């Protein structure tokens, strides 16, 4: 008699165990799907940020080149001969006794 009483008990615990396992698997599947969607979104954001960083690095390189050129120009401006060249070229000044010549370009 006791064998009959334990058989339905095992069957119901086995059914409950399968039900809990199925619920756990569905929960894990939902969690993994949610995680995959979030990771996909993070990769897209990472790609955007890495391209922005590359753009900023290029701007930094350009700014450093411009700074270097400006510092060279400042150093050259302290030279009187260079200042004379700039004044003669840009403002068409000439020294006393010089005759300015203008050359036209022919086509």
Backbone as numpy.savetxt, mean C-alpha at the origin, in Angstrom:
# Nx Ny Nz CAx CAy CAz Cx Cy Cz
-34.93 -59.59 31.40 -35.73 -58.40 31.40 -34.88 -57.13 31.40
-33.82 -57.22 32.09 -32.99 -56.02 32.15 -32.33 -55.76 30.81
-32.10 -56.74 30.04 -31.49 -56.57 28.73 -32.42 -55.77 27.83
-33.73 -55.99 27.99 -34.69 -55.26 27.19 -34.77 -53.80 27.64
-34.59 -53.54 28.90 -34.70 -52.18 29.43 -33.49 -51.34 29.01
-32.33 -51.94 28.90 -31.14 -51.18 28.53 -31.05 -50.94 27.04
-31.64 -51.77 26.23 -31.57 -51.61 24.78 -32.24 -50.33 24.32
-33.47 -50.00 24.74 -34.06 -48.74 24.32 -33.31 -47.55 24.89
-32.73 -47.70 26.06 -31.96 -46.60 26.65 -30.72 -46.32 25.81
-30.05 -47.38 25.34 -28.87 -47.20 24.50 -29.26 -46.59 23.16
-30.41 -47.02 22.66 -30.87 -46.52 21.38 -31.17 -45.03 21.47
-31.81 -44.59 22.54 -32.15 -43.17 22.68 -30.89 -42.34 22.94
-29.93 -42.88 23.69 -28.69 -42.13 23.91 -27.87 -42.09 22.63
-27.95 -43.16 21.82 -27.26 -43.17 20.54 -27.89 -42.15 19.60
-29.19 -42.04 19.59 -29.90 -41.06 18.76 -29.56 -39.65 19.23
-29.53 -39.44 20.51 -29.18 -38.13 21.05 -27.74 -37.77 20.73
-26.87 -38.76 20.77 -25.46 -38.53 20.44 -25.31 -38.15 18.97
-26.03 -38.84 18.10 -25.98 -38.50 16.67 -26.55 -37.11 16.42
-27.61 -36.78 17.12 -28.22 -35.47 16.97 -27.26 -34.37 17.42
-26.61 -34.57 18.57 -25.63 -33.59 19.06 -24.45 -33.47 18.10
-23.99 -34.60 17.56 -22.89 -34.60 16.61 -23.29 -33.85 15.33
-24.50 -34.09 14.84 -24.98 -33.41 13.64 -25.08 -31.90 13.90
-25.60 -31.51 15.06 -25.69 -30.09 15.41 -24.30 -29.46 15.51
-23.36 -30.17 16.10 -21.99 -29.68 16.21 -21.36 -29.52 14.83
-21.59 -30.48 13.93 -21.03 -30.39 12.59 -21.62 -29.20 11.82
-22.90 -28.98 11.96 -23.54 -27.83 11.30 -22.97 -26.54 11.86
-22.80 -26.48 13.17 -22.22 -25.28 13.79 -20.79 -25.05 13.30
-19.98 -26.09 13.23 -18.60 -25.97 12.77 -18.58 -25.55 11.30
-19.46 -26.10 10.49 -19.54 -25.74 9.08 -19.92 -24.26 8.91
-20.88 -23.81 9.69 -21.27 -22.39 9.63 -20.11 -21.50 10.07
-19.43 -21.89 11.13 -18.30 -21.10 11.62 -17.18 -21.05 10.58
-16.89 -22.17 9.96 -15.83 -22.20 8.95 -16.21 -21.36 7.73
-17.49 -21.39 7.35 -17.94 -20.56 6.23 -17.78 -19.08 6.57
-18.18 -18.71 7.77 -18.04 -17.31 8.21 -16.56 -16.90 8.22
-15.70 -17.77 8.73 -14.26 -17.48 8.78 -13.69 -17.34 7.37
-14.13 -18.20 6.44 -13.62 -18.13 5.07 -14.03 -16.82 4.41
-15.26 -16.38 4.62 -15.71 -15.11 4.05 -14.90 -13.95 4.63
-14.66 -13.97 5.92 -13.86 -12.90 6.54 -12.42 -12.91 6.05
-11.84 -14.07 5.90 -10.46 -14.15 5.40 -10.38 -13.64 3.97
-11.37 -13.97 3.15 -11.41 -13.48 1.76 -11.46 -11.95 1.74
-12.28 -11.38 2.61 -12.36 -9.92 2.71 -11.05 -9.31 3.19
-10.40 -9.97 4.10 -9.13 -9.46 4.62 -8.05 -9.48 3.53
-8.07 -10.50 2.68 -7.09 -10.55 1.60 -7.31 -9.40 0.62
-8.56 -9.07 0.36 -8.85 -7.95 -0.53 -8.35 -6.64 0.08
-8.61 -6.46 1.37 -8.13 -5.25 2.05 -6.61 -5.21 2.10
-6.00 -6.36 2.31 -4.54 -6.43 2.35 -3.95 -6.04 1.00
-4.56 -6.49 -0.08 -4.08 -6.14 -1.42 -4.20 -4.63 -1.64
-5.31 -4.02 -1.23 -5.49 -2.58 -1.37 -4.43 -1.82 -0.57
-4.22 -2.25 0.65 -3.24 -1.57 1.51 -1.82 -1.73 0.98
-1.50 -2.90 0.45 -0.13 -3.10 -0.06 0.10 -2.25 -1.31
-0.92 -2.08 -2.13 -0.74 -1.21 -3.30 -0.62 0.25 -2.86
-1.35 0.63 -1.80 -1.23 1.99 -1.28 0.16 2.22 -0.69
0.70 1.23 -0.01 2.04 1.34 0.57 3.08 1.47 -0.54
2.93 0.70 -1.61 3.88 0.78 -2.73 3.82 2.17 -3.37
2.62 2.71 -3.49 2.46 4.06 -4.05 3.13 5.09 -3.14
2.94 4.96 -1.84 3.55 5.90 -0.89 5.08 5.78 -0.91
5.58 4.57 -1.05 7.03 4.39 -1.12 7.60 5.07 -2.36
6.88 4.97 -3.48 7.33 5.64 -4.70 7.31 7.16 -4.52
6.28 7.66 -3.86 6.22 9.10 -3.58 7.37 9.52 -2.67
7.73 8.67 -1.71 8.84 8.97 -0.81 10.15 9.04 -1.58
10.36 8.10 -2.51 11.58 8.11 -3.32 11.64 9.39 -4.15
10.51 9.75 -4.76 10.47 10.98 -5.56 10.74 12.21 -4.71
10.18 12.24 -3.51 10.39 13.38 -2.61 11.85 13.47 -2.18
12.49 12.33 -1.94 13.90 12.34 -1.56 14.77 12.85 -2.70
14.44 12.44 -3.94 15.20 12.93 -5.09 15.04 14.45 -5.23
13.82 14.92 -5.06 13.57 16.37 -5.15 14.31 17.12 -4.05
14.33 16.56 -2.86 15.05 17.19 -1.75 16.54 17.26 -2.05
17.09 16.19 -2.59 18.51 16.16 -2.92 18.85 17.20 -3.99
17.99 17.29 -5.02 18.22 18.28 -6.06 18.12 19.70 -5.51
17.16 19.93 -4.63 17.00 21.25 -4.04 18.21 21.61 -3.17
18.72 20.65 -2.42 19.89 20.92 -1.59 21.11 21.22 -2.46
21.26 20.51 -3.58 22.37 20.80 -4.49 22.23 22.21 -5.07
21.01 22.57 -5.44 20.77 23.91 -5.99 21.07 24.99 -4.95
20.68 24.74 -3.71 20.98 25.71 -2.63 22.48 25.85 -2.45
23.19 24.72 -2.49 24.65 24.78 -2.34 25.28 25.53 -3.51
24.76 25.35 -4.71 25.30 26.05 -5.88 24.97 27.55 -5.83
23.85 27.91 -5.22 23.48 29.33 -5.16 24.42 30.14 -4.27
25.19 29.49 -3.44 26.16 30.20 -2.60 27.41 30.59 -3.39
27.53 30.11 -4.62 28.67 30.41 -5.46 28.33 31.64 -6.33
29.19 32.66 -6.29 28.94 33.90 -7.02 28.96 33.70 -8.53
29.82 32.86 -9.04 29.89 32.61 -10.47 28.59 31.99 -10.98
28.03 31.08 -10.21 26.77 30.45 -10.60 25.64 31.48 -10.60
25.64 32.35 -9.61 24.62 33.41 -9.57 24.74 34.31 -10.80
25.97 34.64 -11.18 26.17 35.45 -12.39 25.60 34.74 -13.63
25.84 33.45 -13.73 25.32 32.70 -14.87 23.79 32.73 -14.91
23.17 32.57 -13.76 21.71 32.58 -13.70 21.17 33.95 -14.07
21.77 34.98 -13.54 21.30 36.34 -13.83 21.46 36.63 -15.31
22.56 36.24 -15.91 22.78 36.49 -17.33 21.81 35.69 -18.20
21.58 34.46 -17.82 20.71 33.59 -18.62 19.24 34.00 -18.49
18.77 34.17 -17.27 17.34 34.39 -17.05 16.92 35.84 -17.26
17.77 36.78 -16.89 17.39 38.20 -16.94 18.08 38.98 -18.06
18.88 38.29 -18.86 19.57 38.88 -20.02 20.44 40.08 -19.63
21.10 39.98 -18.50 22.04 41.03 -18.10 23.38 40.78 -18.78
24.13 41.84 -18.94 25.47 41.69 -19.51 26.43 42.55 -18.69
27.68 42.17 -18.75 28.69 42.92 -18.03 28.97 44.22 -18.79
29.62 45.15 -18.11 29.96 46.43 -18.73 30.91 46.18 -19.88
30.59 46.74 -21.03 31.43 46.60 -22.20 31.07 45.43 -23.09
30.16 44.55 -22.67 29.75 43.42 -23.49 28.59 43.84 -24.39
28.56 43.26 -25.56 27.45 43.51 -26.48 26.58 42.25 -26.53
25.32 42.36 -26.14 24.46 41.17 -26.18 24.10 40.82 -27.61
24.19 39.54 -27.93 23.84 39.04 -29.25 22.62 38.14 -29.11
21.68 38.28 -30.03 20.52 37.39 -30.01 20.55 36.54 -31.27
20.43 35.28 -31.10 20.46 34.33 -32.21 19.07 33.73 -32.37
18.54 33.85 -33.59 17.22 33.27 -33.82 17.39 31.87 -34.41
16.48 31.01 -34.04 16.54 29.65 -34.54 15.79 29.60 -35.85
16.42 29.04 -36.86 15.75 28.92 -38.17 15.03 27.57 -38.22
13.95 27.58 -38.97 13.16 26.35 -39.03 13.58 25.48 -40.14
